[in-house]
């Protein structure tokens, strides 16, 4: 099993920034990709960004390009999501996820964190 724990969410004004962290533990050798997803109230969970567990090319949803940056610290088994120029539309619960394959689908990720709330005020 893999355990994921997010942190770093909170309340921020529009135009502000937040950095989310996701610490992985357990059978991390089974992870090939780490990703960030979010879910707004009443909406489906959506893909934000992805990074290979061992580092390498990243992938972003269109809405995240130019504003969000995913990165990793291998020594700490931690993945980050730096979010800039936030808007109220970015409000939601943010989740990190881990899985064996390169995918944007929720169903392709067997491991999930508990989520962290991000609220952007106007």
Contact map, one row per residue, 1 for C-alpha under 8 A:
11100000000000000000000001100000000000000000000000000000000000000000000000000000000000000000000000000000000000000000000000
11110000000000000000000111110000000000000000000000000000000000000000000000000000000000000000000000000000000000100000000000
11111000000000000000000111000000000000000000000000000000000000000000000000000000000000000000000000000000000000111000000000
01111100000000000000011110000000000000000000000000000000000000000000000000000000000000000000000110000000000000111100000000
00111110000000000000111100000000000000000000000000000000000000000000000000000000000000000000000100000000000000001110000000
00011111000000000001111000000000000000000000000000000000000000000000000000000000000000000000001100000000000000001111000000
00001111100000000001110000000000000000000000000000000000000000000000000000000000000000000000000000000000000000000001000000
00000111110000000111100000000000000000000000000000000000000000000000000000000000000000000000000000000000000000000001000000
00000011111000000111000000000000000000000000000000000000000000000000000000000000000000000000010000000000000000000001111000
00000001111100000000000000000000000000000000000000000000000000000000000000000000000000000000000000000000000000000001111000
00000000111110000000000000000000000000000000000000000000000000000000000000000000000000000000000000000000000000000000011110
00000000011111011100000000000000000000000000000000000000000000000000000000000000000000000000000000000000000000000000011110
00000000001111110000000000000000000000000000000000000000000000000000000000000000000001100000000000000000000000000000000111
00000000000111110000000000000000000000000000000000000000000000000000000000000000000011110000000000000000000000000000000111
00000000000011111000000000000000000000000000000000000000000000000000000000000000000111100000000000000000000000000000000000
00000000000111111100000000000000000000000000000000000000000000000000000000000000000111000000000000000000000000000000000000
00000000000100111110000000000000000000000000000000000000000000000000000000000000011111000000000000000000000000000000000000
00000001100100011111000000000000000000000000000000000000000000000000000000000000011100000000000000000000000000000000000000
00000001100000001111100000000000000000000000000000000000000000000000000000000001111000000000000000000000000000000000000000
00000111100000000111110000000000000000000000000000000000000000000000000000000001111000000000000000000000000000000000000000
00001111000000000011111000000000000000000000000000000000000000000000000000000111100000000000000000000000000000000000000000
00011110000000000001111100000000000000000000000000000000000000000000000000000111000000000000000100000000000000001000000000
00011100000000000000111110000000000000000000000000000000000000000000000000011110000000000000000000000000000000000000000000
01111000000000000000011111010000000000000000000000000000000000000000000000001100000000000000000000000000000000000000000000
01110000000000000000001111110000000000000000000000000000000000000000000000001000000000000000000000000000000000000000000000
11100000000000000000000111110000000000000000000000000000000000000000000000000000000000000000000000000000000000000000000000
11000000000000000000000011111110000000000000000000000000000000000000000000000000000000000000000000000000000000000000000000
01000000000000000000000111111110000000000000000000000000000000000000000000000000000000000000000000000000000000000000000000
00000000000000000000000000111111000000000000000000000000000000000000000000000000000000000000000000000000000000000000000000
00000000000000000000000000111111000000000000000000000000000000000000000000000000000000000000000000110000000000000000000000
00000000000000000000000000111111110000000000000000001000000000000000000000000000000000000000000001110000000000000000000000
00000000000000000000000000001111110000000000000000011100000000000000000000000000000000000000000001111100000000000000000000
00000000000000000000000000000011111000000000000001111000000000000000000000000000000000000000000001111100000000000000000000
00000000000000000000000000000011111100000000000001111000000000000000000000000010000000000000000111100000000000000000000000
00000000000000000000000000000000111110000000001111100000000000000000000000000000000000000000000111000000000000000000000000
00000000000000000000000000000000011111000000001111000000000000000000000000000000100000000000011110000000000000000000000000
00000000000000000000000000000000001111100000111110000000000000000000000000000000000000000000011110000000000000000000000000
00000000000000000000000000000000000111110000111100000000000000000000000000000000000000000001111000000000000000000000000000
00000000000000000000000000000000000011111011110000000000000000000000000000000000000000000001110000000000000000000000000000
00000000000000000000000000000000000001111111100000000000000000000000000000000000000000000111100000000000000000000000000000
00000000000000000000000000000000000000111110000000000000000000000000000000000000000000000001000000000000000000000000000000
00000000000000000000000000000000000000011111000000000000000000000000000000000000000000000000000000000000000000000000000000
00000000000000000000000000000000000000111111100000000000000000000000000000000000000000000000000000000000000000000000000000
00000000000000000000000000000000000000110111110000000000000000000000000000000000000000000000000000000000000000000000000000
00000000000000000000000000000000000011110011111000000000000000000000000000000000000000000000000000000000010000000000000000
00000000000000000000000000000000000011100001111100000000000000000000000000000000000000000000000000000000010000000000000000
00000000000000000000000000000000001111000000111110000000000010000000000000000000000000000000000000000001110000000000000000
00000000000000000000000000000000001111000000011111000000000110110000000000000000000000000000000000000000000000000000000000
00000000000000000000000000000000001110000000001111100000011110010000110000000000000000000000000000000000000000000000000000
00000000000000000000000000000000111100000000000111110000011100000000010000000000000000000000000000000001000000000000000000
00000000000000000000000000000000111000000000000011111011111000000000011100000000000000000000000000000000000000000000000000
00000000000000000000000000000001110000000000000001111111110000000000000000000000000000000000000000000000000000000000000000
00000000000000000000000000000011110000000000000000111110000000000000000101000000000000000000000000000000000000000000000000
00000000000000000000000000000001000000000000000000011111000000000000000001000000000000000000000000000000000000000000000000
00000000000000000000000000000000000000000000000000111111100000000000000100000000000000000000000000000000000000000000000000
00000000000000000000000000000000000000000000000000110111110000000000000000000000000000000000000000000000000000000000000000
00000000000000000000000000000000000000000000000000110011111000000000000000000000000000000000000000000000000000000000000000
00000000000000000000000000000000000000000000000011110001111100000000010000000000000000000000000000000000000000000000000000
00000000000000000000000000000000000000000000000011100000111110000000000000000000000000000000000000000000000000000000000000
00000000000000000000000000000000000000000000000111000000011111011000000000000000000000000000000000000000000000000000000000
00000000000000000000000000000000000000000000001110000000001111111000000000000000000000000000000000000000000000000000000000
00000000000000000000000000000000000000000000000000000000000111111000000000000000000000000000000000000000000000000000000000
00000000000000000000000000000000000000000000000100000000000011111000000000000000000000000000000000000000000000000000000000
00000000000000000000000000000000000000000000000110000000000111111111100000000000000000000000000000000000000000000000000000
00000000000000000000000000000000000000000000000000000000000111111111100000000000000000000000000000000000000000000000000000
00000000000000000000000000000000000000000000000000000000000000011111100000000000000000000000000000000000000000000000000000
00000000000000000000000000000000000000000000000000000000000000011111100000000000001111000000000000000000000000000000000000
00000000000000000000000000000000000000000000000000000000000000011111110000000000111100000000000000000000000000000000000000
00000000000000000000000000000000000000000000000010000000000000011111111000000001111000000000000000000000000000000000000000
00000000000000000000000000000000000000000000000011100000010000000001111100000011110000000000000000000000000000000000000000
00000000000000000000000000000000000000000000000000100000000000000000111110000011100000000000000000000000000000000000000000
00000000000000000000000000000000000000000000000000101010000000000000011111001111000000000000000000000000000000000000000000
00000000000000000000000000000000000000000000000000000000000000000000001111111110000000000000000000000000000000000000000000
00000000000000000000000000000000000000000000000000001100000000000000000111111100000000000000000000000000000000000000000000
00000000000000000000000000000000000000000000000000000000000000000000000011111100000000000000000000000000000000000000000000
00000000000000000000001000000000000000000000000000000000000000000000000011111100000000000000000000000000000000000000000000
00000000000000000000001110000000000000000000000000000000000000000000000111111110000000000000000000000000000000000000000000
00000000000000000000111100000000000000000000000000000000000000000000000111111111000000000000000000000000000000000000000000
00000000000000000000111000000000010000000000000000000000000000000000011110001111100000000000000000000000000000000000000000
00000000000000000011110000000000000000000000000000000000000000000000111100000111110000000000000000000000000000000000000000
00000000000000000011100000000000000100000000000000000000000000000001111000000011111000000000000000000000000000000000000000
00000000000000001111000000000000000000000000000000000000000000000001110000000001111100000000000000000000000000000000000000
00000000000000001111000000000000000000000000000000000000000000000011100000000000111111000000000000000000000000000000000000
00000000000000111100000000000000000000000000000000000000000000000011000000000000011111000000000000000000000000000000000000
00000000000001111000000000000000000000000000000000000000000000000010000000000000001111100000000000000000000000000000000000
00000000000011111000000000000000000000000000000000000000000000000010000000000000001111110100000000000000000000000000000100
00000000000011100000000000000000000000000000000000000000000000000000000000000000000011111110000000000000000000000000000111
00000000000001000000000000000000000000000000000000000000000000000000000000000000000001111110000000000000000000000000001111
00000000000000000000000000000000000000000000000000000000000000000000000000000000000000111110000000000000000000000000000100
00000000000000000000000000000000000000010000000000000000000000000000000000000000000001111111000000000000000000000000011100
00000000000000000000000000000000000000010000000000000000000000000000000000000000000000111111100000000000000000000000111100
00000000000000000000000000000000000001111000000000000000000000000000000000000000000000000111110000000000000000000000111000
00000000000000000000000000000000000001110000000000000000000000000000000000000000000000000011111000000000000000000011110000
00000000100000000000000000000000000111100000000000000000000000000000000000000000000000000001111100000000000000000011110000
00000100000000000000000000000000000111000000000000000000000000000000000000000000000000000000111110000000000000011111000000
00011100000000000000010000000000011110000000000000000000000000000000000000000000000000000000011111000000000000011010000000
00010000000000000000000000000000011110000000000000000000000000000000000000000000000000000000001111100000000011111000000000
00000000000000000000000000000011111000000000000000000000000000000000000000000000000000000000000111110000000011110000000000
00000000000000000000000000000111110000000000000000000000000000000000000000000000000000000000000011111100000111100000000000
00000000000000000000000000000111100000000000000000000000000000000000000000000000000000000000000001111100000110000000000000
00000000000000000000000000000001100000000000000000000000000000000000000000000000000000000000000000111110000100000000000000
00000000000000000000000000000001100000000000000000000000000000000000000000000000000000000000000000111111000000000000000000
00000000000000000000000000000000000000000000000000000000000000000000000000000000000000000000000000001111100100000000000000
00000000000000000000000000000000000000000000001001000000000000000000000000000000000000000000000000000111110100000000000000
00000000000000000000000000000000000000000000001000000000000000000000000000000000000000000000000000000011111110000000000000
00000000000000000000000000000000000000000000111000000000000000000000000000000000000000000000000000000001111110000000000000
00000000000000000000000000000000000000000000000000000000000000000000000000000000000000000000000000000000111111000000000000
00000000000000000000000000000000000000000000000000000000000000000000000000000000000000000000000000111011111111000000000000
00000000000000000000000000000000000000000000000000000000000000000000000000000000000000000000000011110000111111110000000000
00000000000000000000000000000000000000000000000000000000000000000000000000000000000000000000000011100000001111110000000000
01110000000000000000000000000000000000000000000000000000000000000000000000000000000000000000000011100000000011111000000000
00110000000000000000000000000000000000000000000000000000000000000000000000000000000000000000001111000000000011111100000000
00111100000000000000010000000000000000000000000000000000000000000000000000000000000000000000001110000000000000111110000000
00011100000000000000000000000000000000000000000000000000000000000000000000000000000000000000001000000000000000011111000000
00001100000000000000000000000000000000000000000000000000000000000000000000000000000000000000111100000000000000001111100000
00000111110000000000000000000000000000000000000000000000000000000000000000000000000000000000111000000000000000000111110000
00000000110000000000000000000000000000000000000000000000000000000000000000000000000000000011110000000000000000000011111000
00000000111100000000000000000000000000000000000000000000000000000000000000000000000000000111110000000000000000000001111100
00000000111100000000000000000000000000000000000000000000000000000000000000000000000000010111000000000000000000000000111110
00000000001111000000000000000000000000000000000000000000000000000000000000000000000001111110000000000000000000000000011111
00000000001111000000000000000000000000000000000000000000000000000000000000000000000000110000000000000000000000000000001111
00000000000011000000000000000000000000000000000000000000000000000000000000000000000000110000000000000000000000000000000111
